[in-house]
Amino acid sequence: MVTAIPELSLTAVKLSHDGTGAQYLHLAREDTNNLFSVQFRTTPMDSTGVPHVLEHTVLCGSHKYPCRDPFFKMLNRSLSTFMNAFTASDYTLYPFSTQNPKDFQNLLSVYLDAAFFPCLRELDFWQEGWRLEHENPKDPQTPLTFKGVVFNEMKGVFTDNERIFSQHLQNRLLPDHTYSVISGGHPLCIPDLTWEQLKQFHATHYHPSNARFFTYGNFPLEQHLKQIHEEALSKFEKIEPNTAVPPQKPWDKPREFHITCGPDTLAAGSSKQTTVGVSFLLPDITDTFEAFTLNLLSSLLISGPNSPFYKALIESGLGTDFSPDVGYSGYTREAYFSVGLQGIAEQDTHAVRDIIDRTIEEVIEKGFEEDRIEALLHKIEIQMKHQSVSFGLALTSYIASCWNHDGDPVELLKLGSQVARFRQCLKENPQFLQEKVKQYFKNNPHKLTLSMTPDDKYPEKQARMETEKLKQKVDCLSPKDKQQIYEKGLELQTQQSRPQDASCLPALKVSDIEPSMPLTELEVALAAGKTPVQYCAQPTNGVVYFRAFASLHTLPEELRPYVPLFCSVLTKLGCGLLDYRRQAQQIELKTGGMAASPHVLPDDTHLDTYEQGVLFSSFCLDRNLPDMMHLWSEIFNSPCFEEEEHFRVLVKMSAQELSNGIPDSGHLYASVRASRTLTPMGDLQETFSGMDQVRLMKRIADATDMRPVLRKLPRIQKHVLHCDSMRCSMNATPQQMSLAEKAVEKFVRNVGWSKTERKPVRLYVVEKPAPSGSNGSTLVSCPQVIRKLIVDPTFKPCQMKTHFLLPFPVNYVGECIRTAPYADPDHASLKILARLMTAKFLHTEIREKGGAYGGGARLSRDGVFTLYSYRDPRSTETLQSFSKAVDWAKAGRFTQQDIDEAKLSVFSVVDAPVAPSDRGLDHFLCGLSDGMKQVHREQLFAVSHKDLIDVSNKYLGIGKSTHGLALLGPENAKIAKDPSWIIK
């Protein structure tokens, strides 16, 4: 079946395989970033995490590729733009994407063999799933503990209170079948999984008759079909998979549950840490139009300050933000809708429930404003036109759930006809949406009220339950079992440390990498005679992308910490004649969003020089460009900083979001803190986006009087919202360029320049022109983008070690080293070295042996070299692994093949596709011309074995360059005794 889907510029081809019944969907589109995925319906009936452990273990070696860990090895043997695997509640998905046809065939071969013919060796199950092992595997006198990658990953996942809440919500609302268990695995149940059960689960679920294959892009379909048939499908017969999920039996009356979680040490207002949510079961997601309607209805109910639940719940002042999983969830066979509040006092749970009931009644009575419905339909239109680089990945994720339950994925993609049908229903029956609210919310007895309160003893109770589980496992071991565990532990260590032969795996060569990069045509012109504007003509599909960067070099030091807050509320408090509700409405109706964010940008030649500023960005359909630019003029000329009540709401939401984000981004917070004292830029990054910012926002959210903070915003405005040190950029189609020029010209004239001349705060500000012209030659006649760089000649880097105490059972470790700036040839060598250390040393040490979910090395553009680990059961031992990695690099224990693989891996990032909306952005923000990038490219190609040893010795060794260390995690006896650590 072939169907054209013009709204997404693609053609869908739907097939099924005669021999096995495997289903196949190909989406042909003029996109070079081609994607493949295979998904299996995996419906576990216990919380041992069997589909999740299996997802890890199939990637550890297969019949055709029996080496250890082909998945991680292929990361360095390909130019893939994406490679991963995901376990959902009821399916497991294996996607990859690449722009190179030979690479596509290589990866397809590895993925097919992994999914259908994995080795599933016992030792791999031990490493990836769980095992009993001595604390020190070489010493049988040390106590036995639980180890394993998935075991530690899931311990990390459940440190996140939002995850605890969403998990219980799904388990309790859909209690009859697979949704009542945790597909990823519960840390206390994972140790009940056996190797036999794992192999059995694979045999019943990973079969072509239970598989859905998906390909996307401009490579020919015939080639894919031939390879998939020959390498996999031809080796199977058709079976009846019996993996279908039966419908959930509807309840005749509502239910209530209460659960507990760990206290949030950072959450604002510690007595208010209760969460309550009310959820309703909705119809089957395979009814495409009903699902589309309910998804839209859900957005109308909860999105933005004009929605009924935002007004009733968020603005009630009872809590900080919506409860987790708010809105429509369409990832289970029957969808559900949930709404509630987090950050409330326990005694307010009834008040919240009453508000929810009352709001539903009001919506049934009053309905929705037409403008809000238009704004949502406009959002769908602009999303269809916006070109993202990972469109194939977005599509495979979008259709996965519906297709998994035998819904029609092609129907799901026909967004144009769904919008038309939706408009038609509204026209025929203006009460259409209110009737849905009545049917699914008011008169629906399948309703769950879930509340969650913190328990100070929660982390201890979890730890005690784990200890009991461990004791139970150890107590029933015979001396012979114990001896076997010891020997198996040694065997695993030997296997992990053995040099590995990956020669059976296919690989691209360095010669497959394009020697030069495609050029981006740019033009710079002055608007209103003063403000430089970069124009970049691109195939943007009728969408215009605007950006402006305003320097902050005159901003007084004491206002710096408040810049992120200024940015986050700037477009949300109202402007000109619009209050915040009408402003939100206009932004939704006319644009794809308007945002401001603080940026610290490195200089390409000096580590102690940087630029600080605010980036304003937005995009719109070309017909709305004058309206969008008018909104920016109003925001610049007359932002509203008087709305104290709404400001309080925004501050609380922001503080709650930051606090909730720590378990997911712990390694980033550790790295930002570790690099704080290495460069002048580092300190500012900590101020803008590190733990300092999280704690400042907590303090502001806790304050009873917000006016002192609110009064700082107009002071910041004076330094930012004018054209004195501003540059702009426009990405649009060539046909739209003259329109774009007029719009920017008008904006710049409307905003104007500041009345008083402001002196820079720091004595040293250097003006640096960005090289213009595509080839990097600066044309004298051509206007230029001038960057105001801050130089701090008094800066001295120093070492600092910080431990943030947090109630997590896992650690996030970061160590940073000051190295070389982007233009220095050493930077290229260090970039290759970081990849080499990750792939050839740190992955084995930190993930395979240490049991952390992730770890590695990376070099950022600002010349800071970072070693990190993520969800790590170890802390100080990981720091020892970091120094071992440096010794390994200095000794040059790597081959030319290893170096070539690291180069492939680095180039897959360097040459990752760039969306039309983002082309020219490096030049606009950092002054990097195509010419400079080409020089860097040639430096990367040229990196040799000797260069790698040289930079290891020059920068990474002790005493060579300044190091900084940081750790987020539980109390640590070793660190507490060490006076060189600061404990926060």
Buried (B, 14 or more C-beta within 10 A) or exposed (E): EEEEBEBBBBBBBBBEBEBBBBBBBBBBBEBEBBBBBBBBBBBBEBBBBBBBBBBBBBBBBBEBBEBBBBBBBBBBBBBBBBBBBBBBBBBBBBBBBBBBBBBBBBBBBBBBBBBBBBBBBBBBBBBBBBBBBBEEBEEBEEEBBBBBBBBBBBBBBBBBBBBBBBBBBBBBBBBEBBBBBBBBBBBBBBBBBEBEBBBEBBEEBBBBBBBBBBBBBEBEBEBBBEBBBEBBBEEBEBEEBEBBBEEBEEBEEEBEBEBBBBBBBBBBBEEBBBBBBBBBBBBBBBBBEBBBBBBBBBBBBBBBBBBBBBBBBBBBEBBBBBBBBBBBBBBBBBBBBBBBBBBBBEEBBEBBBEBBEEBBEBBBEEBBEEBBBEBBEBBBBBEBBBBBBBBBBBBBBBBBBBBBBEBBBBBBBBBBBBBEBBEEBBEEEEEBBBEBBBEBBBEBEBBBBBBBBBBEEBBEEBEEEBEEBBEEBBEEBEEEEBEEBBEBBBBBBEBBEEEBEBEEBBBBEEEBBEEEEEBBBBBBBEBBEEBBBBBBBBEBBBBBBBBBBBBBBBBEEEBBBBBBBBBBBBBBBBBBEBBBBBBBBBBBBBBBEBEBBBBBBBBBEBBBBBBBBBBBBBBBBBEBBBBBBBBBBBBBBEBBBEBEEBBBBBBBBBBBBBBBBBBBBBBBBBBBBBBBBBBBBBBBBBBBBBBBBBBBBBEBBBEEEBEEBBEBBEBBBBBBBBBBBBBBBBBBBEEBBEBBBBBBBBBBBBBBBBEEEBEBBBEBBEEBEBBBBBEBEEEEEEBBBBBBBBBBEEBEBEEBBBBBBBBBBBBBBBBBBBBBBBBBBBBBBBBBBBBBBBBBBBBBBBBBBBBBBBBBBBBBBBBBBBBBBBBBBBBBBBBEBBBEBBEBBBEBEBEEEBBBBBBBBBBBEBBBBBBBBBBBBBBBBBBBBBBBBBBBBEBBEEBEEEBBBBBBBBBBBEEBBBBBBBBBBBEBEEBEEEEEBEBE
